[in-house]
Amino acid sequence: MFRGDDGRAWRSGAQELPASLREGSRMKPTWKPVADPHASKSALPDSAFAFPKERKEPLVDAAHVGNALARFAQVQDVSDEERAQAFDNIRAAARHFDVHVGESSWRDLMR
């Protein structure tokens, strides 16, 4: 069972899943590189975070991208849709900072 941003539960086969929750679907990343990676967390724009709504997991350099991957499953109180968005943000930052991401889905990080 999956839970979307609106709180509705979705079961595979019962109803069509929202596009953002379908396996292999991709969202448009909201992540953008920042001019000053040493700025305080409070000074960073929402677009610098894997989870922009919650301002969790800043993606300001390669080390932070690695940390976001390692801590992905520890982030609490986020929907599956937010996890899908965060994973796409991490992948975008990883490409920018030349960090290898071996996982193909955010669900792979939950194990």
N, C-alpha and C positions, 0 to 999 in steps of 0.2 A: 504494500500500500504506500502511496506517495501523498504528500500534502503540499498543495500549492500555496502561493502567497495569500490567497483569499481564504485560506483555512479549510477549503474543501478537500475531502479525501478522494483519492483516485485509486481504483484497483485495476490492475492490468486485465484487459478483456471486458470489464464491466462497462466502462465508458472510454471514450477516446481520451488519452492523456494530453494535457497541454503540450505544445511543441517543445517548450523548455525542459520538460521532464522526460521526453522520449529519449531512449538510449541512442547515443550517437548524434543527437541534435546539438547545435551550437548556437549560442547567443552572441550578439555583438559585444565585444569587450568594451567596458567603460573605462578601463585603465589607461592612463596617460603618464608618460615620464615627467618627473618634476625637475625644475631648474636647480633647486638646492636640495640634494638628498640628505643634507645634515640639518635641515630645518626641524624644529620641534614637531612632534606629532600633531599638536593642536594647530600648527601653522600650515599643515599639509592640506591640499584640497581633497575632497571626497574621492576624486578620480585616482588618487595615489594608493588606494586601498583595495585589497582583494574583495572585501565585503564593504562596499562604499556606504551603504545605509547605516551600518553599525560602526563604521570607521575601525574595522578590525583588520589586522594583518597588512601593515604598510608594505608596499612593493617599491622601495626606493633604490635598491641595488641588488646584486646577485645573491648576497648573503641573506637578505630579507626574503627573496623569492624562495630560497631553500628552506628558510624557517617557516614560511607560509605553507609549503608543501608538507613539511614534517608535522605541523600543528593543525592541519586542516580538520582532522576528525575531532579535535578538542574544542573547536568553536561551537558554542551552544546557542540555543534560542534563535536559530535561523531555519528558514524553510528549504525544501529541496530546490526550489527555484533560485533562491539566493545562493545556495551551494553551486548550482550550475553556473550562475553568473560569476561567482568568485573563481571557479576553476578556469573559466575562459579568461578572466582577468589575469590569473597567475600564468596561464599559457602565453598570453600577450607579453607580459613582463619578462617571462623566461626567454622568449624569442629575442626581445630587445637586449637583454643582458647575457645572451648566449648560455643559458642554463638548460641542461637536458631535462625534459619531463618524460619519463617512461610510461606514465599512466595515460590511458586514452579516455578515461571518464572520471568524474569526481567520485563516483562510487568506488573506484579502485583505491582511493585514498582513505576510505572508511574501514578498511580491513585491518 
